[in-house]
Each structure stands twice: as C-alpha cells, then as structure tokens.
Amino acid sequence: MLLDTSCFPLVFLREHAEAAAPIDEQFERLLDRQLPFVLITDHSLDHHGEETPEERRNRALFFKKVKDRMRRYCRGMIVIEGGKPTGAAVRLAAAAVSKALGFAVHFEADAPHAAVKGLTLLDKDAA
C-alpha cells in the first residue's frame, strides 16, 4: 500500500501499489509535515476481510496513536466509488471512521471528481 503524496495536498492511498516503507511509517511522515491534506482512496472501507485480528488491532492502535494529528491536518477522506454505488454497510463504516478520526468521509464517482471535492475541502481553510 502506498501513500502517494505527488499531488500534495491531495494524498492518494493506493492499495495495489508497493511502497518502500510500511503504511504506518508513510502516515507518520505525512503527518510530520504538519500541513493540511485530503486523503483520497479507491480502497473500500470494508475491504479488510483478509486481515488477521492482530493486524486489525495494530491498525486500530496506530490510528488511536495518531488520531489527534489526523484531526488537526486531515480535512477529509474521499472514497472513489469507481462506477459502483457504495452500499449501506460501507456508508455505515464510513460514518464510524468519520466519528473515530474526526473528519468527514465523502464518496465520489471517480478520481477527477474526488480531486475537485478534495480541493473544495482544502479551500475551507482559506476562507
């Protein structure tokens, strides 16, 4: 999994891309910038079925550790639906993620719409 910061402050979470560092380290480096960003992913929020209970626990502990910084810098998360409507279970999971991490989770049809939405979320800082 790769946190692609090449379009920063739009940060793309790319599930099928390899990274030199574990995802936790990538998030730490992103948060160490201390700058606002929007996270955009095509990774479904319910797509963790192959994780072991220990991996889920470790992920939860990591996000608990960085929760305050995520709230401070992340202006939102956008899930790219990719032509298939997002089901109620995923939207419910998004609401839980939103509440736990302190930022809204949005859904957009494709990457261009997600980028426009992301820039809109970031523009709220300038206002």
Backbone hydrogen bonds in HBPLUS format (Angstrom, degrees):
<---DONOR---> <-ACCEPTOR-->    atom                        ^
c    i                          cat <-CA-CA->   ^        H-A-AA   ^      H-
h    n   atom  resd res      DA  || num        DHA   H-A  angle D-A-AA Bond
n    s   type  num  typ     dist DA aas  dist angle  dist       angle   num
A0002-LEU N   A0014-ARG O   2.96 MM  12  5.07 162.8  1.99 138.2 143.9     1
A0014-ARG N   A0002-LEU O   2.75 MM  12  5.07 167.1  1.76 162.7 162.7     2
A0004-ASP N   A0012-PHE O   2.75 MM   8  4.97 166.0  1.77 160.0 155.4     3
A0012-PHE N   A0004-ASP O   3.02 MM   8  4.97 157.5  2.07 145.2 143.1     4
A0008-PHE N   A0005-THR O   3.05 MM   3  4.97 156.5  2.10 116.8 114.3     5
A0010-LEU N   A0007-CYS O   2.97 MM   3  5.33 155.8  2.03 126.2 121.3     6
A0038-VAL N   A0009-PRO O   2.89 MM  29  6.30 156.4  1.95 164.2 166.1     7
A0011-VAL N   A0038-VAL O   2.84 MM  27  5.98 174.8  1.85 175.2 173.7     8
A0040-ILE N   A0011-VAL O   2.72 MM  29  5.96 163.1  1.75 161.4 163.6     9
A0013-LEU N   A0040-ILE O   2.78 MM  27  6.07 158.5  1.82 153.7 161.0    10
A0025-GLU N   A0022-PRO O   3.04 MM   3  5.46 118.6  2.43 108.2 121.9    11
A0026-GLN N   A0022-PRO O   3.09 MM   4  6.45 154.7  2.15 150.8 158.7    12
A0027-PHE N   A0023-ILE O   2.94 MM   4  6.20 157.7  1.99 152.2 157.1    13
A0028-GLU N   A0024-ASP O   2.96 MM   4  6.24 156.5  2.02 147.1 154.0    14
A0029-ARG N   A0025-GLU O   2.98 MM   4  6.24 161.7  2.02 151.4 155.0    15
A0030-LEU N   A0026-GLN O   3.00 MM   4  6.24 156.2  2.06 146.0 153.0    16
A0031-LEU N   A0027-PHE O   2.87 MM   4  6.09 166.6  1.89 157.1 160.0    17
A0032-ASP N   A0028-GLU O   2.85 MM   4  6.00 142.1  1.99 144.8 156.1    18
A0033-ARG N   A0030-LEU O   3.20 MM   3  5.61 154.2  2.27 106.9 114.4    19
A0034-GLN N   A0031-LEU O   3.08 MM   3  5.61 151.4  2.16 113.4 120.7    20
A0037-PHE N   A0073-TYR O   2.92 MM  36  6.15 148.5  2.02 151.9 151.1    21
A0075-ARG N   A0037-PHE O   2.78 MM  38  5.93 169.8  1.79 167.6 171.3    22
A0039-LEU N   A0076-GLY O   3.02 MM  37  6.36 159.4  2.06 163.3 162.0    23
A0078-ILE N   A0039-LEU O   2.76 MM  39  6.26 153.3  1.83 155.4 164.6    24
A0041-THR N   A0078-ILE O   2.83 MM  37  6.26 162.2  1.86 168.4 173.3    25
A0080-ILE N   A0041-THR O   2.69 MM  39  5.98 164.0  1.71 154.5 160.0    26
A0047-HIS N   A0044-SER O   3.10 MM   3  5.23 160.1  2.15 116.1 116.0    27
A0051-GLU N   A0048-HIS O   3.14 MM   3  5.58 164.9  2.16 115.9 120.6    28
A0056-ARG N   A0052-THR O   3.02 MM   4  6.36 160.3  2.06 157.0 162.3    29
A0057-ARG N   A0053-PRO O   2.91 MM   4  6.11 157.0  1.96 145.8 152.4    30
A0058-ASN N   A0054-GLU O   2.86 MM   4  6.06 163.0  1.89 150.2 154.7    31
A0059-ARG N   A0055-GLU O   2.94 MM   4  6.13 157.1  2.00 146.7 152.9    32
A0060-ALA N   A0056-ARG O   2.92 MM   4  6.15 160.5  1.96 148.4 153.9    33
A0061-LEU N   A0057-ARG O   2.88 MM   4  6.14 159.0  1.93 152.8 158.7    34
A0062-PHE N   A0058-ASN O   2.90 MM   4  6.09 155.0  1.96 145.7 152.8    35
A0063-PHE N   A0059-ARG O   2.98 MM   4  6.26 168.2  1.99 155.3 157.2    36
A0064-LYS N   A0060-ALA O   2.93 MM   4  6.10 142.0  2.08 142.1 153.2    37
A0065-LYS N   A0061-LEU O   2.97 MM   4  6.17 150.1  2.06 143.8 151.4    38
A0065-LYS N   A0062-PHE O   3.01 MM   3  5.04 116.7  2.42  95.8 111.4    39
A0066-VAL N   A0062-PHE O   3.05 MM   4  6.43 147.9  2.16 149.9 158.8    40
A0067-LYS N   A0063-PHE O   2.94 MM   4  5.51 107.4  2.48 132.3 145.6    41
A0070-MET N   A0066-VAL O   2.85 MM   4  6.08 158.0  1.90 160.6 168.1    42
A0071-ARG N   A0067-LYS O   2.91 MM   4  6.15 160.1  1.95 154.1 158.8    43
A0072-ARG N   A0068-ASP O   3.05 MM   4  6.23 146.1  2.17 137.8 147.3    44
A0073-TYR N   A0069-ARG O   2.97 MM   4  6.12 156.2  2.03 153.0 157.3    45
A0074-CYS N   A0070-MET O   2.84 MM   4  5.22 154.5  1.91 139.6 148.1    46
A0077-MET N   A0104-ALA O   2.97 MM  27  6.38 159.0  2.01 157.8 163.8    47
A0106-HIS N   A0077-MET O   2.74 MM  29  6.15 163.4  1.76 161.1 165.9    48
A0079-VAL N   A0106-HIS O   2.84 MM  27  6.19 166.7  1.85 152.1 153.4    49
A0108-GLU N   A0079-VAL O   3.02 MM  29  6.28 161.7  2.05 152.2 155.3    50
A0081-GLU N   A0108-GLU O   2.74 MM  27  5.94 170.4  1.75 167.1 170.5    51
A0084-LYS N   A0081-GLU O   3.46 MM   3  5.72 167.4  2.48 109.6 113.0    52
A0082-GLY N   A0109-ALA O   3.05 MM  27  5.58 133.8  2.27 130.2 140.3    53
A0091-ARG N   A0087-GLY O   3.07 MM   4  6.39 159.3  2.12 151.6 158.0    54
A0092-LEU N   A0088-ALA O   2.88 MM   4  6.07 148.4  1.98 146.7 155.4    55
A0093-ALA N   A0089-ALA O   2.97 MM   4  6.23 151.5  2.05 140.8 148.7    56
A0094-ALA N   A0090-VAL O   2.80 MM   4  6.08 149.8  1.89 146.7 155.6    57
A0095-ALA N   A0091-ARG O   3.00 MM   4  6.26 149.2  2.10 140.6 148.0    58
A0096-ALA N   A0092-LEU O   3.12 MM   4  6.45 151.1  2.21 144.0 151.4    59
A0097-VAL N   A0093-ALA O   2.91 MM   4  6.22 159.6  1.95 152.0 157.5    60
A0098-SER N   A0094-ALA O   2.80 MM   4  5.94 162.5  1.83 150.5 156.0    61
A0099-LYS N   A0095-ALA O   2.99 MM   4  6.15 159.1  2.03 144.5 149.5    62
A0100-ALA N   A0096-ALA O   2.91 MM   4  6.07 163.6  1.93 150.5 155.4    63
A0101-LEU N   A0097-VAL O   2.86 MM   4  5.93 165.2  1.88 157.1 160.4    64
A0102-GLY N   A0098-SER O   2.85 MM   4  5.54 133.1  2.07 138.2 148.4    65
A0114-ALA N   A0110-ASP O   2.94 MM   4  6.14 152.8  2.02 149.4 158.4    66
A0115-ALA N   A0111-ALA O   2.84 MM   4  6.06 154.6  1.90 154.4 160.3    67
A0116-VAL N   A0112-PRO O   3.11 MM   4  6.39 159.9  2.15 148.0 152.5    68
A0117-LYS N   A0113-HIS O   2.97 MM   4  6.18 166.0  1.99 150.7 154.7    69
A0118-GLY N   A0114-ALA O   2.80 MM   4  5.98 156.6  1.85 147.3 154.5    70
A0119-LEU N   A0115-ALA O   2.94 MM   4  6.20 158.9  1.99 150.8 155.3    71
A0120-THR N   A0116-VAL O   2.99 MM   4  6.25 149.2  2.09 145.9 155.0    72
A0121-LEU N   A0117-LYS O   2.94 MM   4  6.28 155.3  2.00 151.9 158.2    73
A0122-LEU N   A0118-GLY O   2.99 MM   4  6.31 153.4  2.07 146.8 154.4    74
A0123-ASP N   A0119-LEU O   2.83 MM   4  6.01 144.7  1.95 142.8 152.7    75
A0125-ASP N   A0122-LEU O   3.03 MM   3  5.67 154.4  2.09 115.8 122.6    76
A0126-ALA N   A0123-ASP O   2.98 MM   3  5.23 124.8  2.30 102.1 115.8    77
A0127-ALA N   A0123-ASP O   3.28 MM   4  6.63 136.3  2.48 145.0 156.8    78
